[in-house]
Amino acid sequence: MKENIIQTKSYDFALKIVKLHRSLVENKKEFVLSKQLLRSGTSIGANIEEAIGGQSEKDFYAKLTISYKKARETKYWIRLFKDSEYLDKEIANDFLIDIEELLRIIGSIQKTLKNKNS
């Protein structure tokens, strides 16, 4: 079976988010904002999975759009953690590089689908 790059990358990112959440809770005693990050960061991959299992191209596109929005939200939370110094700048920048890559890939798929249906 051929590897689905967005499926793999979004899952790997979600795993990193789960570990980051655990660290924020255990080491920084930060419970509220980190829960928001956990929800949005793991939702990206979950919506990719739903998109792949979509019943139609329209359904696929709708789930992909949700995934893109969740990636944008996750980027916001990471920036907030970085700027509030809950998260080391180097670690935050690694996450920001990952999320930008996910946004580019998802955006590219959306654009391809939109152009195909125009």
Secondary structure by P-SEA (a helix, b strand, c coil): ccccaaaaaaaaaaaaaaaaaaaaaacccccaaaaaaaaaaaaaaaaaaaaaacccaaaaaaaaaaaaaaaaaaaaaaaaaaaaccccaaaaaaaaaaaaaaaaaaaaaaaaaaaaac
